[in-house]
């Protein structure tokens, strides 16, 4: 696993030990950032269920203003910290050990006055229905602007349905062999 492009290109990254994380392949990461290429520069990038932090680090390498990495695992937090330091992104990173479904107050406190575009990427464990509580927390924070983007990675066979009251819509789906990315925005 490595950084694909940008200022930290080719720097190898470590992954948390065990089988609790699924590092995103280089091919899928490249496709994702090709889709986001005009949005990442200057954005605030959230990497939720961050694991190794590879997606957020890729965003920083490609010009994101700052990245926030969120995970509940101490092993993942240690791994993210090491990877961010190795890529020299410590000053542009915030690493948060928290339940992703409880981020509403964090968003209100840290993003309410922010004019930068938000890109929120989440890659929760597949088929455990963790997406909706996190999306609800984001929507309830009230910080989303019309140009902000939420990307959810999920298993190809899973169908996420967004409740009307969230005020969110899926506007693009990119399918791969075993997973897909849902691109979500404020309705």
C-alpha positions as CSV (number, residue, x, y, z in Angstrom):
1,X,0.0,0.0,0.0
2,X,1.4,3.4,-1.0
3,X,0.4,7.0,-1.8
4,X,-0.4,7.1,-5.5
5,X,0.1,10.7,-6.6
6,X,0.9,14.2,-5.4
7,X,3.5,15.5,-2.9
8,X,3.8,12.2,-1.0
9,X,3.8,10.0,-4.1
10,X,5.2,6.5,-3.7
11,X,5.6,6.7,0.1
12,X,4.7,3.2,1.4
13,X,2.0,3.1,4.1
14,X,1.4,0.6,6.9
15,X,-1.9,-1.0,7.7
16,X,-3.3,-2.0,11.1
17,X,-2.6,-5.5,12.0
18,X,-5.2,-8.2,11.7
19,X,-8.2,-8.7,9.4
20,X,-10.3,-5.8,10.7
21,X,-9.5,-3.4,7.8
22,X,-9.7,-3.7,4.0
23,X,-7.1,-1.4,2.5
24,X,-8.5,0.2,-0.7
25,X,-6.6,-1.1,-3.7
26,X,-4.5,1.3,-5.7
27,X,-6.7,0.9,-8.7
28,X,-9.9,1.8,-6.8
29,X,-8.1,4.7,-5.0
30,X,-6.9,6.0,-8.4
31,X,-10.4,5.9,-9.8
32,X,-11.9,7.6,-6.8
33,X,-9.4,10.5,-7.0
34,X,-9.9,10.8,-10.8
35,X,-13.6,11.4,-10.0
36,X,-12.7,13.9,-7.3
37,X,-9.7,15.5,-9.0
38,X,-11.3,19.0,-9.3
39,X,-12.7,19.0,-5.8
40,X,-9.8,17.9,-3.6
41,X,-7.6,21.0,-4.0
42,X,-8.2,23.2,-0.9
43,X,-10.9,20.9,0.5
44,X,-11.3,19.7,4.1
45,X,-11.2,15.9,3.8
46,X,-12.8,13.6,6.4
47,X,-11.6,9.9,6.3
48,X,-14.2,8.1,8.5
49,X,-13.5,4.5,9.5
50,X,-10.0,5.5,8.4
51,X,-8.1,2.3,9.2
52,X,-4.6,3.1,7.8
53,X,-5.6,6.6,6.8
54,X,-4.6,5.9,3.2
55,X,-7.5,7.7,1.6
56,X,-7.2,10.9,3.7
57,X,-3.4,10.9,3.2
58,X,-4.0,10.5,-0.6
59,X,-6.3,13.6,-0.4
60,X,-3.6,15.6,1.4
61,X,-1.0,14.5,-1.1
62,X,-3.2,15.8,-3.9
63,X,-3.8,19.2,-2.3
64,X,-6.5,19.0,0.4
65,X,-6.2,21.8,2.9
66,X,-6.4,19.5,5.9
67,X,-7.7,16.0,6.7
68,X,-9.5,14.6,9.7
69,X,-9.1,10.9,10.4
70,X,-11.8,9.1,12.5
71,X,-11.6,5.6,13.8
72,X,-12.5,3.8,17.1
73,X,-9.6,1.3,17.0
74,X,-6.4,2.2,19.0
75,X,-4.4,0.1,16.5
76,X,-5.8,2.1,13.6
77,X,-5.2,5.4,15.4
78,X,-1.5,4.4,16.0
79,X,-1.2,3.3,12.3
80,X,-2.7,6.6,11.0
81,X,-0.4,8.6,13.3
82,X,2.6,6.8,11.9
83,X,1.5,7.1,8.3
84,X,0.7,10.8,8.6
85,X,4.1,11.5,10.3
86,X,5.9,9.5,7.6
87,X,4.3,11.6,4.8
88,X,5.0,14.8,6.7
89,X,1.3,15.8,7.0
90,X,1.1,16.1,10.8
91,X,0.4,19.9,10.6
92,X,-2.5,19.3,8.2
93,X,-4.0,16.4,10.1
94,X,-6.3,15.8,13.0
95,X,-6.7,12.3,14.2
96,X,-9.9,11.6,16.2
97,X,-10.7,8.4,18.2
98,X,-14.4,8.5,18.2
99,X,-17.6,6.6,17.3
100,X,-18.4,7.9,13.8
101,X,-22.1,8.0,14.5
102,X,-21.5,10.6,17.2
103,X,-19.8,13.3,15.1
104,X,-22.6,15.8,14.9
105,X,-21.1,18.0,17.7
106,X,-17.6,17.6,16.3
107,X,-18.8,18.9,12.9
108,X,-20.7,21.8,14.5
109,X,-17.7,22.8,16.5
110,X,-15.0,22.5,13.8
111,X,-16.8,23.1,10.4
112,X,-19.7,25.5,11.1
113,X,-17.7,28.6,10.1
114,X,-15.6,26.9,7.4
115,X,-16.0,28.0,3.8
116,X,-13.8,25.3,2.3
117,X,-15.5,22.4,0.5
118,X,-16.0,19.3,2.7
119,X,-15.4,15.9,1.3
120,X,-16.4,13.1,3.7
121,X,-15.3,9.6,2.8
122,X,-16.5,6.7,4.8
123,X,-15.5,3.0,4.4
124,X,-17.4,1.2,7.2
125,X,-17.3,-2.5,7.8
126,X,-19.5,-4.0,5.1
127,X,-23.1,-5.1,5.8
128,X,-23.2,-3.9,9.4
129,X,-25.6,-1.0,8.7
130,X,-23.2,1.6,10.0
131,X,-23.7,4.1,7.2
132,X,-27.1,5.6,8.2
133,X,-26.2,6.5,11.7
134,X,-23.1,8.3,10.4
135,X,-25.0,10.0,7.6
136,X,-27.7,11.1,10.1
137,X,-25.0,12.6,12.4
138,X,-23.5,14.5,9.4
139,X,-26.9,15.8,8.3
140,X,-28.0,16.8,11.8
141,X,-24.8,18.8,12.3
142,X,-26.2,21.4,9.7
143,X,-22.7,22.1,8.3
144,X,-23.2,20.6,4.8
145,X,-23.1,23.1,1.9
146,X,-24.4,22.4,-1.6
147,X,-21.0,21.7,-3.0
148,X,-19.9,19.3,-0.3
149,X,-19.5,15.6,-1.1
150,X,-20.0,12.5,0.9
151,X,-18.7,9.2,-0.5
152,X,-19.7,5.9,1.0
153,X,-17.9,2.7,0.1
154,X,-20.0,-0.4,0.4
155,X,-20.3,-4.0,-0.8
156,X,-21.6,-4.3,-4.3
157,X,-24.7,-6.3,-3.3
158,X,-25.8,-3.8,-0.5
159,X,-28.4,-1.2,-1.3
160,X,-28.3,1.9,0.9
161,X,-31.6,3.7,1.1
162,X,-31.5,7.3,2.3
163,X,-34.5,8.4,4.4
164,X,-36.2,11.5,3.1
165,X,-35.7,13.5,6.3
166,X,-31.9,13.4,6.0
167,X,-32.1,15.8,3.1
168,X,-29.4,13.9,1.2
169,X,-29.4,12.3,-2.3
170,X,-27.2,9.8,-4.1
171,X,-26.2,11.5,-7.3
172,X,-23.6,9.1,-8.6
173,X,-22.6,5.4,-8.2
174,X,-19.3,4.0,-9.3
175,X,-19.2,0.2,-9.2
176,X,-16.2,-2.0,-9.0
177,X,-15.9,-5.8,-8.9
178,X,-16.8,-6.3,-5.2
179,X,-17.6,-2.8,-4.0
180,X,-19.0,0.5,-5.0
181,X,-18.8,4.2,-4.2
182,X,-21.9,6.2,-3.6
183,X,-21.6,9.9,-4.1
184,X,-24.0,11.8,-1.9
185,X,-24.8,15.5,-1.6
186,X,-27.2,17.8,0.2
187,X,-30.6,17.8,-1.6
